[in-house]
Amino acid sequence: MTSTASRPVAPPRVRPQRLAQQRTRQQRLRQVAVLGLPPLLDDKLRVPRATLAVLRRRRVIELIDAAAAHRVTLVSGPAGAGKTVACASWAATRSAARQPAWLTVDAEDREPARFWQYVLAALVQAGAVAADDASQLAGAPPEAYTLRIVAAARSLAEPVVLVIDDVH
């Protein structure tokens, strides 16, 4: 008779490059936390990770990559069509230096001040806007956010992609 005792499953390995990315991300989140803004939900600023195996759709990723070269791209489709999964899969193919800024919005983000604070936090976290530039917005009226974010974006050497997910 054979034994069917289960053995402990080894935790997944974390690649050194991924660990370095996580550390950098944590540092940027700390920078966001000290901007003088109200507390923000960290999960809204993360690219969603698939919990199950996802079929890699190379053609969809190529289409999103080509579309991301434009100033504005809209990925549209009915609920459950896979828009978030497609964009997250595309983001996973990007190098650490070219990760998009990600924001998942909800109904409470209809308030302009809150929305722009999250946009700014996403851009800081992605490294697109320096924390020093962002700290100048602490206490500024919501109307000032858009102009200052645009001014900060003009100083960028590389274009940045901002994904705003779950817009209704």
VENHU-V103459 format. One record per residue. N is the residue number from 1. NEAR is the number of other C-alpha atoms within 8 Angstrom. Layout:
N/NEAR, N/NEAR
This chain:
1/2, 2/3, 3/4, 4/4, 5/4, 6/4, 7/4, 8/4, 9/4, 10/4, 11/4, 12/4, 13/4, 14/6, 15/6, 16/6, 17/6, 18/8, 19/9, 20/8, 21/9, 22/8, 23/8, 24/8, 25/10, 26/8, 27/8, 28/12, 29/10, 30/8, 31/10, 32/11, 33/10, 34/7, 35/10, 36/8, 37/10, 38/4, 39/5, 40/7, 41/6, 42/7, 43/5, 44/9, 45/14, 46/9, 47/8, 48/7, 49/5, 50/7, 51/4, 52/4, 53/5, 54/5, 55/4, 56/5, 57/7, 58/6, 59/6, 60/8, 61/12, 62/8, 63/8, 64/10, 65/9, 66/8, 67/8, 68/10, 69/6, 70/7, 71/5, 72/5, 73/7, 74/4, 75/5, 76/5, 77/6, 78/5, 79/5, 80/5, 81/6, 82/7, 83/10, 84/9, 85/9, 86/11, 87/10, 88/11, 89/10, 90/11, 91/10, 92/7, 93/6, 94/8, 95/7, 96/6, 97/4, 98/7, 99/10, 100/10, 101/14, 102/13, 103/15, 104/11, 105/12, 106/8, 107/5, 108/7, 109/9, 110/8, 111/7, 112/8, 113/8, 114/10, 115/11, 116/11, 117/10, 118/11, 119/9, 120/11, 121/10, 122/13, 123/12, 124/15, 125/13, 126/12, 127/8, 128/11, 129/13, 130/8, 131/10, 132/6, 133/9, 134/12, 135/9, 136/7, 137/10, 138/9, 139/6, 140/8, 141/7, 142/9, 143/6, 144/9, 145/12, 146/9, 147/8, 148/9, 149/10, 150/8, 151/8, 152/10, 153/9, 154/6, 155/6, 156/8, 157/4, 158/4, 159/5, 160/8, 161/8, 162/10, 163/8, 164/9, 165/9, 166/8, 167/7, 168/2
